[in-house]
């Protein structure tokens, strides 16, 4: 695990029971939760609107409010 990956995971928190993750990072990693139900890890960059959706699992990452 790289330092950037560790920081990304530490800064993520579930906003609700849906697949929305609030983050303080502009670049995030998604692996679909890992294990047999996961998918290959991908790195995603939040857009200018502060959002990005994983193309594999449709998990949404949203920038934390400042």
Secondary structure, DSSP 8 states (H G I E B T S, - for coil): --HHHHHHHHH-EESSSSSEEEES-SEEEE-TTSGGG----EEEE--TTSEEE-TTT--EEEE---
